Amino acid sequence: MLHTDIPTRGEILALASTTGPWCVSVYTPTEADTPTPDKNRVAFENQVKEVLDRVTDKQAGIALTDAFADLVDDEDYWRFQSRTLAVHATPTGMRTYRLPNRLEPSATLGDRFHIKPLLRAVTFPQTAFVLALSENAVRLVEVAAEGPAAEVAVAGLPTDLNKYLDLPPLGRGPHGRLQGSEGRKVRVRQFCRAVDQALRPVLAGHDIPLILAAAEPTDSLYRSVDSYPLLLAEGIPGNPEHLSDGDLAARARQLLDQHYAAELANVRSEFEKRRSDGRGVIDLSDIARAATYGIVHTLFVDIDASVPGAVTPDGALAAATGEAPGVLDEISRRVLLSNGRVLAVRGDDIPDGAHAAAILRYAP
């Protein structure tokens, strides 16, 4: 089982807003549930030592060293990992995320965090929840990009429609009661609403899709009361009682791939439409200025590329004066802080094979 902590948009914005002289970002590829967790820990510890050796402020160095030592010494934490561990720390605090994506190792020190690798996990998260819903059974299954699926315990989750069907007949005005198929439909919707309410505290704070596995009319009735905004429009049809967690995971991954491919194709199509009116740009200097002045609506950025340098306060590209995450990271940060959308994708997914491309809110 993968143990994931995928950051929400709010958490990423908090990281993007953090500035200071000693911002440390460490990304370490890990193995999930490895019988030798020290392998992950030693690799991480070596990266930390290398980056902390560059901290020249004594008090900041002591605070960072103590914080990282506490994490390294937490044996239980290292027993449960995902594909990549991301740690962002300052002398006053630390945030850790166990990501389902396999990212390249890196350790950076600067006046802000290196957040671009983190964006891959939230651009097209390869994790999802599957709600297997039928009249005789209900289960919530967590699915990751790799590895086995796992059922999630949900307190108060209704497991059987029968207790709703056994309730007294429904009154609907003074002249009659709901009976037959109409009454059953109302009871099934009540059952679905109770399931939705039980899921709320479990799904709260997650920014990953929910996929519904259900037969009709339960599928439509659940969707009519669902409160989770990331429920995919396409679900897994049929009675899920006959599908194992592994079967649900396999079908969910196919749906995720189709969903994200369609979403990316739509955004690329929008970019091509905007080129003619000056709102689709690929020149990095133009994108940097647009990001600085808050007019980037959507940014494509190459997750694997690195462009050394910095972006000045007025949006010009410049040589870096010290350690810095780089131009692409800073552009991404400015887009996020102006409420733009950042798609961290592979180079082949960016128009013209550029390092970045942007759809602007309006032509400059």
N, C-alpha and C positions, 0 to 999 in steps of 0.2 A: 504494500500500500504506500502511495506517495503522501507525504505530509506537507501540504502546501499552505502558504500564507501569501495569497496574491493581494497586492496593495489595491485599495480602492482609488478612485479618481481623487478623492479628497486627500488621501495620504500622499499621493504623488504630487499634488499641488503643494502640500506642506513641505515636502522635500525640495521641490523646485523653488520655494520661497526662502529656503534657508541659505543664508550667506554668512561668511566669517572666514577668518584666516586659516582655520584648520578643519576643513571638511574632508573626511576620509571616506572613500567608497571602495569596497572590496567585493568582487564577484568570484566565487569559487565553485567550479563544477563538483558535484557530489554524487554519491551513489546511494540510492534509497535502501533503507533497512539492511545495510551491509553488515556482514558478520564481523568486519574489522572497521568499526567507525573511526578508529584512530587514523586511518588513511585519509579520510576527509579532514579531520582535525589538524593533522600535521601539515597538509597542503595549505589550509587556511592560515595556520600559525606562521608559516614561512612567508606568505604574502603580507601578513600584518607586520611582521618584523621589518620587512623591506621598506614598507611605506612609513612606518613610525620612525625609522632611522632618519627620515628627512624632516621631521618636526624639530624646529630649532628653538621653540619656546619651551622652557623647562616645565612650567606649570601645566601647559597644555599637553605636553608629552606624558607627564605623570598621570593626568586624568584619563587620557586615551589609553595608555598602557594598562591601567587598572580595569577600565571597562572591557577591553578586549580580553584581558586575562580571565575575568569573570566568565565571559562567554566560552573561552577555550576550556575552562575547567568544568563546565556544565555537562557532565557525562550523559545525563538523560537527554539533553537537547541533541547531542550528536548522534544518538541512537536512531533518531527519526528525522530523515532528511528527504528531500525531493531531488530534482536534477541539478539545480544551482542554488547556492546560498548567496544572497545579496545582503550586505551589511553597510549601513550608512551611519557614520558617527561624527560627533563633534565632542569637544571637551565636556559638554554639559548633557549629552544624551546620545542614545543609540537606537536605531530601528533595524530589525532583521526581517528578511522575507525568504521563505523557501519556495523557489519557483519551479514550475513543472517544465520549463524550457531549458535546454542545454545551451549555456552561454559560454563564451570564451573567458578564461581567467584574466582578471585585471585588478590592479590596486592603484588608485589615484589619490592625490592630495591636491587640494586647491581651495579657492575661496567660495566654492559651491560644490554640490554633489554631482557626481557622474550618473545621470539618470537615464540616458538613452537606452542602455541595455535593459533596464527595468521596463521600458515601454513595450518591449516585445511581448511580455507576459500579459499585458492588458489590451494590446491592440487586437489580437485574435486569440483569446485564451483557449487553449486546447483542453480545458477542463469544463465540466458541466455537471449539473445535477439532473438526474432522471427521476421523474415521479411516475412510478408504475401504479396506476389507479384502476381498480376494478371493484365490483360489488362485494367481492369476498376477501379482498386483500389490498393493502396499501403499503408501499415501501418507497423510501427515498434512497437513491443510489448515487454515490459520487464517482465520477468518471474522470480519469486523467488521460493525457496523451499516450502514455505507455503504462504497462503494469495492470494488475487486476483491479476491477471495480470493487467498491466496498459499500455495504449498506450503512446508512447513517441513522443512528438512534434519534427519534423525535418524540419528545415528551408530549403525551396527550393526543397522539395521532390516532384518529379513528381507524379501525381496521375492518369494520364490517358494516355494510349498509343495512343489514337486517333489523338492527335496533331502531333505525329510522322508519323502516317500513312497518314495524310493529306498533308505532305510536298511534294514538286515537285518530280517527278520520279528521281531515282538515276542514274547518269551517271557512267559507268564503261568502259572507253576507248572510242575511236572515232566511234565504229561500233555498239553501241547499249546501251540500258538502262536496268537496272535491273527491272524486272516486276514480277508479280505473287508471288508465294511462296518464291522465292529467294529474291525479293525486300522486302517482308514483314519480312523475317528473319533478314535482315540487320537493318530494322527499330526497330524491337523488341530488337536487341542487343544494338542499340543506346539508346533506352529507359532504358535498364538494366544498361548501363554504366552511364547514368545520375542519376539513383537511387544510384548506388555505390558511385558516387562522392558526392552526398548529404549526404550520411551516414558517410563519412570519418570523419568529425569533431565531430560527435556524438559518434562514436565508438573508436576514438583515445584515447589511454591511458587505455582502458579496456582490461583485460586479461580473458574475459569470452566468452563462445561459442556463435556463431551466427547460428541459425537454419533457413533454408529456407523452407517456405511453398509455393509451386507453382506447377502448372501442367506443363507437357511437351508441347511444347519445351521451354517454358519460364525458367523452372528449369535449363536445360543445358546451355541455352544462358546466364543466369545470372552468372552461375558458370564460364563461359569462360572469364568474365570481372571482377569478384570479386577481390577486393584488400585486404580484411580482412583475415588475416592468420588463424583465428580460426573458419572459416565456417565448420560445420560438414559435413562429406561426405554423411550422411543419412539425409534426410529432411522429411517434412510432405507432402505427395503427394496429388494431387487433387487441385481443385479450392478453395482457402482459403476465398473467398467472402462469402461462406456458413458457415464459422466457426467463432464463437464468440471468444473474447479474452480468455475467460475461456476454451473453447475447444482447442485453440492453446496451452495454458499453460499446460493442462493435457497431450497432446500428446508430448509436448516438454520435460516434466519431465520424461516421459517414455523413450524418446530417450537419455536423459542425463544419466539415470540409466544404460541403456544398453551400452552406450559409455564408461562410467567409469568402469563398471564391466569388459568389454572386455580389456580395457587398463590395469587395475590392473592384470588381469589374464595373460596378455602378459608379464608384468614385472616380475611376480612371476615365470613364465615359464623360463624366461631368467636367473633368480637367480638360479634355479635348474640346468640349463645347466652349470653354471659357478662354481658350487660347486666342481666339479671334478678337475678343473685346479687351484683351490686355489683362485678364484676370487669371490666366494660367501661366505661371512663370517657372523657369528652371535655372535661371542664372542665380548663383549662390549669393552674390552681392545684393541683387534685387530682393531675394527672399529675406536676407538678414535685415535690410531696411524695413521691409514690410512687417516682419515679425516684431521689430522694435517699436513700430508705431501702431501695433495691434490690428493690422488689417488682414492677417492670414486667417482664413476660415478653416482650411484643412492643409496639413503638411504631410507629404510623404518623406520619409527619411530612411536612408540605407542603414540597417542595423549593424552591418559588418564594416562599413566604411569609417575612416577616421580622417578628419581634415584638421591638421594642426593650426593653431592660431586663436584669435579672440575676436569678439565683436564689441566695438566701442559703444559708449552710451547713446550715440546718435545713429547707430546701426551700420557703421562702416566695418569692413574686415581689416584686421590688423594682426601683426605678429604678437604672439603671446609674450608677456613680460615675466612670467613665472610659470609654475605648474598650473595647468588648466585642463578641464575635460575636453576642450576642442570646440571648433566652430559649430559642427552639427549639433552637439549637445546644447550649446548655448542658444542656438536658434530654436531648438525644441523647447527649451525652458521658457523662452520668451513667448512662444506661441501658446503654451499651456497657461501661462500667467495672464494672457489676454483672452482666455476662454476659447481658444482655438482647439482643433482636434489634431492629434499627432498620430500618424500611422507608421509604426516602426516595422518596415518590411524588408524583404530581400531586394538586392539590386535589380533583379530582373523584373520586379513588380513596379519599378519607378519609370515613368515616361522618359524615353530617350536614353535610358541607362544612366541618368544623372545621379549624383549623390543625394539630391533632394529635389522636390518639386512642390509647388504650392498653388492652391486655389485661393484667390483673394476675395475679401468681402466686397470690395469695390476697386475699380481701376485707379492706380495712383496718379 
